[in-house]
Amino acid sequence: MRTRFLFVRHGDSLHKQEGVTGGPRSCRGLTVAGREQARRLGRRLAAEIAGTGASVYSSVLPRAVETAAAISAVCGLPFSRDSQDCGLCTWHIPPEADGLSNEEFLRRFPAEGGGVHRPFQVGNESWAELVTRVSRTVADLAHRHRGETVIVVGHAETVEVSFNALGLLPAYRSFDLEVSPASVTEWVTDEDPGQWPPPRWTLTRFNET
């Protein structure tokens, strides 16, 4: 009974191109290049999962939703509003920061210090809170889809947290991860994802583009 998770970072996004904080209100989805990245990735994944089927989930932000919709369309997999989960989102920023330039966000929401358990910006999540939120969502999906393939379309942080949720690394890592747009990171296990103690997962690829 093999359970397989394919973590996908969304394609190249307009908010990144424009240098703004892309929350639920201001995220305008993918660039032209990002849409093509998503279609190409969909064709690759369709070849990989042919004959096996899969479930597709995404965060609620338009750049992830648009990427997931393109993948699901090419792969012939269902994807709807019910497949979108805020637990897979990047940082939950203060509503009033949504749409600010990155520089203005840092200027208007400063914090002294910051770290694993303390936010770097006033009103923002801490890293530990983000890790817990995403890990809980990933664990729930693994429990729900035992023995199946799950495609999770999110953000760089969603991919990073897979190392905590499935690799059981502590919240603080002694190394950084670079996650490219429209990349794939894959984890698999032949054990029961809902068991205790937790199963051992194998990282079979990271940041493949």
KARA-V904584 format. One record per helix or strand of 2 or more residues. SS is the DSSP state (helix for helix, strand for strand). FROM is the first residue (numbers start at 0). TO is the last residue. If there is no record, write none. Layout:
((SS:FROM:TO) (SS:FROM:TO))
This chain:
((strand:2:8) (helix:13:17) (helix:31:48) (strand:54:57) (helix:61:74) (helix:80:82) (helix:85:87) (helix:94:96) (helix:101:107) (helix:126:143) (strand:148:153) (helix:155:164) (strand:183:188) (strand:201:207))
